[in-house]
Amino acid sequence: MKSEFSAQNLKTRRIHRAVEVSAQLFLRDGIEAVKMTDIADESGIGVATLYRYFGTKTGIAIAAMTHLWEELKRMFSGVFDSDVFKSQPGIKQVGDLMRMFIVLYEAHPAFMRLLGEFDLLLMSEDVPKELLKEYERSVIDFYPIFESAYLAGLADGTVREIEQFKMFYLSTAHSLMELSKKLIQGELLPSDDFSVASMELETVINTAVYYLKKE
């Protein structure tokens, strides 16, 4: 039996500590503004050790974002598996699932802002896809729940059958995610008015629900 103070366990704890600290610093200040020395000072782990564990700042950013997605998963865990949710008509289930993006926008703006910065980092650094496998697994995949809601709607007659439901899901999810990130970034042009940002998201959701609803 391994001691909780074994070298491997201590290393694991230090890595977890570094990831938690970097995640909080990134949420507060953004990835670009945070230096490896900031993470080292806050976590009590030497800079050289951080580079040994994660390779680069991008490496620790990937680990931090993976951690944050896992935290969100835990927050949503069980919500859409409840009897209350599943007892609703299929079209109502689909609409409620889409409104999850409004929850993310309103309750977790720092995360949505960070997600936009992280996406730009991955593109600018041209990060190899093989380094993002664990991160991809951590991202909340709502498609199985959406599909179940859609099938429930077909069964109860509240949604119409469409040929490529997964394409419908991806188009809607990507649109809501990118709109959320744009709204979080703030007004840029003189004509921008994000004072009713949640209503913009609601409009996209209502349009998608109307398209899916069986008359």
Protein Blocks (a to p, Z undefined) as FASTA:
>chain_A
ZZfkbmklmmmmmmmmmmmmmmmmmmmnojklpcfklmmmmnopafklmmmmnopamlmm
mmmmmmmmmmmmmmmgoklmpfklmmpcfklmmmmmmmmmmmmmmmmmmlmmmmmmmmmm
mmmnopafklmmmmmmmpccfklmmmmmmmmmmmnopaccdfblmlmmmmmmmmmmmmmm
mmmnopfbfklccklmmmmmmmmmmmmmmmmpcZZ
